[in-house]
């Protein structure tokens, strides 16, 4: 008696301006992952987004105001309901950036992200374990794709040109675009003000040293009178005595 394998439906959707690989390219990989990791699952959703949409999802569901490469949303299936495994969401711009960094095709990078997202849907968490998930991911890439695994190296979140902004309540968020440019301008203005203040402040000259004792007060001296010499009377030469 042969057991028939349950069908596996892949719901594809895209909200990205870029084009990602579809079922012809990734269908075989999805079915191999289901057979290996979740044989009871009968459905999964796959969505492509841009960085803006990924950032919104990351902020709403994880509290991180930045884009990332892949997010996974496991389904909490009730008893008797359709065994849907969950949703995988991939940012194609970030996948394209990573593909260029590693010198591979966009499809090759997306394959790594699909395996990574699928493992999360099956309950694996590389942030909590001791490397087991990443080791299994590398093993699956070698076995199912017959290639060497790609590194998950980018703290795949900070967009080039982004800045960290501190809000009034003390929390920090990552800003991009005009908000990041405005933050840079404010930082430059603060630096310029500090430089001007430093240039304006002159070093104090040391006070002249004084000798021992109290300094004498200078008093205005009165103008000196010039002495007038009086001439003595000369004796008369006439012989007359008065």
C-alpha positions, 0 to 999 in steps of 0.5 A, a space after each residue: 500500500 502506498 501512501 499519497 503525499 498531501 498536496 502543498 499549496 504555495 500562495 505567491 504575492 508581490 508588493 515590490 517594484 522588483 521581480 523575484 523568483 517564482 514557483 518555477 524557480 523555487 517550487 522544488 525547494 519549497 516542497 523539499 523543505 516541507 518534506 524534510 521539516 514539516 511533512 504535515 503542512 499543506 500550505 505556505 504564503 510567500 510575499 515579496 516587498 520593498 524596503 519601505 514595506 519591510 520596515 513597516 512590518 518590522 516596526 509593527 511586529 518586532 519594534 525595530 524601525 528598520 528594514 531587514 531581509 526576511 521575516 517569518 510569521 508562523 500560523 497558529 493552526 487550530 485543531 481541524 483547520 487547514 494546516 497552513 505553515 505560515 508566511 515568509 516575507 522577503 525584501 527584494 531590494 535588500 536581497 539584491 544588495 546582499 547578492 551583489 555583496 556576495 557576487 551571486 544572483 538574486 535568485 541564489 540569495 532568495 533561496 538562502 532567505 527562503 530556507 532561513 524563513 522556513 526554519 523559523 516557521 518550523 520553530 527554530 530561532 538562531 537568537 535563542 539557540 547555540 548555533 543549531 539553526 544556522 548549522 542546519 541551514 548550511 546543511 540544507 543549502 548543501 543538500 538541497 541546492 548542491 552549493 556552498 551556503 551563503 553567509 548571513 553576515 549583514 546585521 542586515 538592517 541598517 540602510 546606507 545613509 541611515 542615522 540613529 535618532 534619540 527621541 524625547 522619551 529616550 528611545 532610539 529609532 533608525 531614520 533614513 532619507 530626509 529625516 537622516 539628512 536633517 539630523 546630519 545638518 543639526 549635528 554639523 550646526 552644533 559642531 560649528 557652534 562649539 568651534 566658534 565658541 572655542 575660537 572666541 575664548 582667549 586665554 587669560 593673561 597671567 596677572 603681573 607679579 608683585 614684590 613683597 609688602 603692600 604696594 604704595 599709593 601713588 599721590 599727585 605731587 604739587 608743582 614745584 616753585 622755582 626759587 628766585 635769587 635776589 641780587 645784593 646791592 652793590 656799594 656806591 663808588 662816589 664816596 658819599 655815605 648816606 
